[in-house]
């Protein structure tokens, strides 16, 4: 992304918190804070009540987590100025910074705090006097406009299903959560929710996302018995796998959209691997090849490759969770890369086919049972002989280390790996993170070696 914030040593504390710290260190998205996710609520949906409607001390505005049913200090966590959990509340504030003004001045977008291109993700949709843009990404941006359910969701006998029927968004469902988060953490066709290459050229960081790990960053609740009774236990492996499928489906839909896939005579380069082109340019007696052949991409040498980070990781998830679709995914992925090398028409047709496969996988993986064995098997595949050679590029490698990190955390949560054993394995996970810490000094060989060592450690505990 170009805005790394090194200096946090990964994985010293409990697995869930350390996942958050690792990602903060790895992805200082905009001005050193995780990017916002305001795209959750439909832009045309009325009924937003604003953050203040949730802020009473009998609701979510306490200073201590001493509520009888839920923590009731959720607002404090959302406002926390120094942690990833407070990133959504800071989303609007960053628009007052120097970089935001540099970006909008360069692009002729005007004042960033009022530019539609920025507010689509840096603020909750406008809802009259109750919604303050300065609140950034408020509760309803992700949980849904509250007018239909705010008065009933805390009543005696209220059920989560009833709340959802009145408009609350069922974020416990992986596909629902992924669709919400991806609107801003990847992009959507709605106004102000797509970071194109021109924005990145002007200074906006590259967008990246991993559903389970990013969800950990925004964890404002306790998953206790009451939560499980109302919403079920979360499944980190399923969340990760569905997130990969949904991200690929979203990428294909946007790429195939004529309003997003092209920019003048050029393709929209935001879909492509940044570092295949962004290399140092210099002449010397012996040339230095700055790219690696990739068995998953049947494209001519030197051609910019489509960013396939989600294709690689979804392939791992499919081989374990939906083997009937795994070979189709791999075939459609290769066909898409080949079509991009031909022409726009062929690429769009191939994107539609690959997107349909990704969406089918999202459904299959969302319904497939998972277990500790599933996580172990996915770890094997991620760093196995089929997929490991495909980690030739920075973006894919970032997703790769986050995947192993997430799957290891799932194994700890399931009781299949102890915290102490995980701490030893994280020595090599940290080395893999270090190999991708600086996008300008990416070391693919070091990354693959460190990832392989981490996986060997996990296998030994199976």
Secondary structure as UniProt FT lines:
FT   HELIX           15..26
FT   TURN            31..32
FT   TURN            38..39
FT   TURN            43..44
FT   HELIX           51..54
FT   TURN            57..60
FT   HELIX           74..79
FT   HELIX           84..86
FT   HELIX           87..90
FT   TURN            91..92
FT   HELIX           93..96
FT   HELIX           98..107
FT   TURN            112..114
FT   HELIX           116..122
FT   HELIX           128..130
FT   HELIX           133..135
FT   HELIX           139..143
FT   TURN            147..154
FT   TURN            156..157
FT   HELIX           160..165
FT   TURN            166..167
FT   TURN            171..172
FT   HELIX           174..185
FT   TURN            191..192
FT   HELIX           197..202
FT   HELIX           211..217
FT   HELIX           225..231
FT   HELIX           236..256
FT   TURN            258..260
FT   STRAND          262..263
FT   TURN            264..265
FT   STRAND          266..267
FT   HELIX           269..271
FT   HELIX           274..276
FT   TURN            295..296
FT   TURN            301..302
FT   HELIX           309..321
FT   HELIX           323..340
FT   TURN            341..342
FT   HELIX           344..367
FT   HELIX           372..382
FT   TURN            385..387
FT   HELIX           388..390
FT   HELIX           394..413
FT   TURN            414..415
FT   HELIX           419..435
FT   HELIX           439..441
FT   HELIX           444..459
FT   TURN            460..461
//
